[in-house]
Amino acid sequence: MTIKKRIVIWYTIWMAFLVIIASVILFSASGIFARREALSDLEEVVHDAREDIYVRDGRIWTDDLDFFDDGVYLSIWQNSEMIMGLLPEDAPSSPFVNGVFQYPESEKGSWYYLDLELGAETFVRGVFRAYDMGTFVSSMQVLLLILLPFVVLLAALGGYIIVRRSFKPADAVIATAGEIADSDDLSKRIGLGNGNDEIHDMASAFDSMMDRIESAFEKEKQFTSDASHELRTPIAVILAEAEYASSHTADEDKMKDSLAVISHQGEKMSRLVSELLTIARSDKGTLKLHPEFFDLGELGEMTLSAMEDQAEKKGITLSLKAEKDMIVEADQSMIARVIINFVANAINYGRNNGWVILRITQKSGMAVIAVEDNGIGISRDHLERIWDRFYQVDSSRSMDSSGAGLGLSIVKEIVTAHGGSVSVESIEGLGSIFTAEIPMRQNK
Ligand code: ADP
């Protein structure tokens, strides 16, 4: 059963129940009020009448007394005989009791009596035909029985209209979700606009979830296409060189050259594949850190000496300025990768015979790794995007065209995984400073 039907049924049952309860309360309350009203009228009329009746020497006078007033019949009795007044024919007889209400019953109904003594064995009697509550209630019951189906029908109809109107946006959500499932079109949105009910909230939550899914999906697609594009070039080179070498088997030098090219391209592919793997792991959230305590200064020194040869090829001087005893808790091999990527870029985009300085310092609980060069620098337009995957300012600027624009994005991911942040300052033509800050200790 749909939620709509359930709500309407519940609402209708409750409505009918409430109408019945309210009617029962109303009937009984009105019965009580009617009786109280009748008794007070009776009392008033009889008391007023007594004021207008005079008894002297056993004889009785009245001052223009109205013997039927406000539904009350008045009669004057002496020695149990009615002397004057009015009395309904079917009123039952009843003994005289001074000042006390009596409730005699006859076949035709019930009555209220009130007698007041005027003198010896002389009474004025007020008689009121009690309103027949039994008939009233049963006629109301009939009315209720006729009205109830209409009330229930109206309640059900009204309830259904309100529920249907309120659930209309939910139908839009279902329809849009269905369209997305059928067409694989992630750009579809419900677009209900502003509204302050839960279903509008749900629709806008759905839309913003779709925004995120779409952008994640687009990123994924872009990543796959960039990755295949980057792999296609070295593969094409390898195939071409292999073909060239196989058609020049007689010429050993040509074959050696081709093999060197193939090996270089193979290395490039291997590096690229390992970078892609790191990125895929970090996307899956499986870039696991293995934090350990080590001296960051020592790590910097080891890394620089391993890159000495590379720097020498361009006549670049590498130097280290590290604070003493920079013991940090971090994933050593990943931090080494950060330093390698920064320094490799500084050499790659550095000036021939230039310099590269690696500074390792600490600042309010953070270890700061900064790599400064006096290389070609980066223009302001590109600065913001260089941390993006596959983003290269201009691949022809690089001496060694082995990069695929992943180095800095990997640095950013590693540093972020450590709870740190990256930044860059650069002036085109003058040089750059790349900085990574990581907490000295990892929060567990
Ligand atoms: P790759 O070096 O493989 O192209 P990166 O992600 O390491 O990719 O760097 C992105 C871009 O940032 C590079 O293409 C390069 O143009 C620029 N860049 C990085 N480091 C430097 C630097 N030290 N000096 C000048 N430009 C740099």
Residues whose N, C-alpha, C, O or C-beta is under 5 A from the ligand:
A	BS01	ADP	N345 A346 Y349 G375 G377 I378 I386 Y391 Q392 V393 D394 G403 A404 G405 L406 G407 L408 S409 S432
